[in-house]
Amino acid sequence: MTKATKQISARQLMFLKLTGIIGVLFFGAIRLVTGIAGAQGIMAIAGGAVLSMLILYLAVSVAKMFPDHTPFEYAKLIYGRWLGSLIALSLVVFNLLIGTMVLRDLGDFLISAILPETPLSANIALMLGLVCFGVYLGLESLARFNEGFAPLILLSWLIVIVAGLLRADFGWLRPLLAVEPSQLMLSTLVSGSIIIDGLIVLLFFSFVKDQGSVLKYNTWAIIMATVIMAGAQVAVVTSLSPNLAQTVLYPILELARNTPLGAFLERIEALYLAVWIMGTFIKIAVLFYGSCLGLATTTGVKNYRTFIIPIAALSFYFSFQADNIVQSSLFEAMFHHYAPFYEAGLLLLLLLGGLWVGKTGRGRIARGT
Amino acid sequence: MVRKAAIMLLLAVLLILHTSCWSSREVESLAFVMALGVDADENGVRLTVQVALPAGGAGGGGGQGAERPVWVTSFTAPSLTEGIFNMPALFGREPFLGHLQVVIMGQDFAKDGIHQLLDFLARERQVRDTIRLAVAVDKAEDILLVEPKVVQMPADYMVELLKQGERTGMIPPSEFLRTRQAWHNRPRLQIILPLLQPLEETEEESPAVAPEEKPPAEAEKKPEALLLKGSAVFRDDRLVGLLDTTESRGLAWLMGSVKNTIISIPREEGAITQHANFASVKFRMRKAANGARLTAVVSQDGNLTQWPLREQGITYPLLKQFERVLVQQIETEIRASLKAIQEVYQVDVIGIGEQLRRHAPEQFAALKWEEAFPHFVLALEVRASFRRIGLVFR
């Protein structure tokens, strides 16, 4: 079994996670959360952060048991060849699903807001081309590229949020706690799903050099992403009103277009969008890298690059399964309702399996100790 | 590795820079619509568009004799969207709404309902929430024909006029975003828009615009200025009534939009005037005989700009006395406006219902706001002060 080489630092993994979350917030995330929890979306986001920290803790706990192996590898070690491969494949499909969803989101966003006459297929194919190249270069290149880019994404968000809050009417947040518990729970799940950002930490833990710092750094990633997401939600709700925020397709775009800075520097949102679209690229590339790696490990193929084109082709095909933006939004909402259950379930399955294997001595074999 | 990251960056930048063949537009093929007028017509709607002419607009600055920078034309269409999308057949160019600044509605069109217009503007990706909306006393077309002397571009003039008017309180806020908020939060917040009228020879001189010279005969058809005439009040999407500038200012105190206005205290010796340059409103629940009551706390202050009492110096007690008179005047203004919107038009254009929802949600939930609003008693607490007196003590 091929051992993962230590390629990236815990800090780079933190930035990958951070970009994975805030790089796609400008699509439908804020509308989705506000649509369920209204003005109290910030509470749901805080709840989502707690949920994602629990998932992170679980992921790190599982990964620490097999520090030199990817989850695709130790799923087989724990559950044997067939069941383990099935679990590994589920993770491949999960990554592919998220990547495809983000890809379709990007295509929908581009044709709705920027390039109305450009075919959806052209937008998606262009991004896929870049993603394929990024995946081909490998995780280290992606991580290094992102390390330089993530602060820029962070800065652009801070500018948009602060500028949005300058014209905020905080009265729209009142009355406080005016949300049904069931709605709050549902929106917490959705927020959690967005902040968890797939299972990036679980996937790439074995590639990290300083594994002892992964939990600390990625907790910071969650905190930063939560602050950005909560700030964006508050800025949207207080500047548009909760009712209006639920009706607009891309509330963040509305916010970026209407901020006072926008009045001073006209059409500055193009700059924000360019930065955010790069974040989207990083996210898709990392997820596809995970999928390719998973397929290679499961099938025993030595080079993950063999699967780049098949994964891209599959994603291209799946990204056209929704007839229109209404259906793709529906798919996305459904995905976020159920994704945390899969993530938590998978981690518990691996954790319990890992503990059992450890007790019976197979864990030591797996770790090579 | 750095080389690989650099290649990726290069490719990423190329992705951003790709302008797309399909969605590309040559500037020569676009007609930049600066202002749009919509009037009711028996065959649908009558659209008036103010299109920027590159040659006239490029010179900048204003002044007499400059070439008119816009072309104004009107045409009829079965519906608003059909009119917009059929424009290329009229102009020979594709309409570009990215620079649209003002949309004016004719009064008859507004009475029929503006929902379709709002929906079009909100849905159209080129249009921004920062554009301004207003209603014409008569036809929108008349407003768009304005040929201002102060600035070259009529749309710029209209935007500035609406901004300045909003600060005086003579007209309500005109930003499209405010209208969208009202539309999505009705009936506890209804649409209110500024009312405009072209300045004509027969028109009485307005405090906002008072030209010294009469316009030449040729310009009679094309007004040189616009008058702020108050507010157009809507129930849902239909215009139901008009308020004059005084009534509008009464509402503006409650909306907190007054930033620059003059208040006069009439005296035998002449009027004592205050230039109010700060005003705010806060809504609070205050204890009353029968439970808590929603109270609007209006605060304002400003500078003393005219003191006609020659024999009397400015003293602290005297200023306090006049501040009390100011309070009474503002309160009277607000009460008169509230009476108009509560008793006459019965539409909550200020958002009193929204404030009640924020501060007393249970009380609000127990009411059917459309029915409750005409009888709702809003308590008032007005604070006024002379902050500065200019450079003279007497």
HADDOCK unambig.tbl for C-alpha pairs under 7 A between the chains (distance, minus, plus):
assign (segid A and resid 113 and name CA) (segid B and resid 125 and name CA) 5.98 0.50 0.50
assign (segid A and resid 115 and name CA) (segid B and resid 23 and name CA) 5.35 0.50 0.50
assign (segid A and resid 116 and name CA) (segid B and resid 23 and name CA) 6.34 0.50 0.50
assign (segid A and resid 117 and name CA) (segid B and resid 22 and name CA) 5.37 0.50 0.50
assign (segid A and resid 117 and name CA) (segid B and resid 23 and name CA) 4.82 0.50 0.50
assign (segid A and resid 118 and name CA) (segid B and resid 20 and name CA) 6.87 0.50 0.50
assign (segid A and resid 118 and name CA) (segid B and resid 22 and name CA) 4.85 0.50 0.50
assign (segid A and resid 118 and name CA) (segid B and resid 23 and name CA) 5.56 0.50 0.50
assign (segid A and resid 134 and name CA) (segid B and resid 8 and name CA) 6.74 0.50 0.50
assign (segid A and resid 137 and name CA) (segid B and resid 4 and name CA) 6.94 0.50 0.50
assign (segid A and resid 141 and name CA) (segid B and resid 1 and name CA) 6.35 0.50 0.50
assign (segid A and resid 141 and name CA) (segid B and resid 4 and name CA) 6.32 0.50 0.50
assign (segid A and resid 141 and name CA) (segid B and resid 5 and name CA) 5.33 0.50 0.50
assign (segid A and resid 144 and name CA) (segid B and resid 5 and name CA) 6.60 0.50 0.50
assign (segid A and resid 145 and name CA) (segid B and resid 5 and name CA) 5.27 0.50 0.50
assign (segid A and resid 171 and name CA) (segid B and resid 358 and name CA) 6.75 0.50 0.50
assign (segid A and resid 174 and name CA) (segid B and resid 358 and name CA) 4.96 0.50 0.50
assign (segid A and resid 175 and name CA) (segid B and resid 358 and name CA) 5.12 0.50 0.50
assign (segid A and resid 175 and name CA) (segid B and resid 359 and name CA) 6.86 0.50 0.50
assign (segid A and resid 175 and name CA) (segid B and resid 361 and name CA) 6.77 0.50 0.50
assign (segid A and resid 240 and name CA) (segid B and resid 181 and name CA) 6.61 0.50 0.50
assign (segid A and resid 241 and name CA) (segid B and resid 181 and name CA) 6.42 0.50 0.50
assign (segid A and resid 243 and name CA) (segid B and resid 184 and name CA) 5.89 0.50 0.50
assign (segid A and resid 243 and name CA) (segid B and resid 185 and name CA) 6.68 0.50 0.50
assign (segid A and resid 244 and name CA) (segid B and resid 181 and name CA) 6.18 0.50 0.50
assign (segid A and resid 244 and name CA) (segid B and resid 184 and name CA) 5.77 0.50 0.50
assign (segid A and resid 258 and name CA) (segid B and resid 129 and name CA) 6.45 0.50 0.50
assign (segid A and resid 258 and name CA) (segid B and resid 130 and name CA) 6.40 0.50 0.50
assign (segid A and resid 274 and name CA) (segid B and resid 16 and name CA) 6.10 0.50 0.50
assign (segid A and resid 278 and name CA) (segid B and resid 12 and name CA) 6.98 0.50 0.50
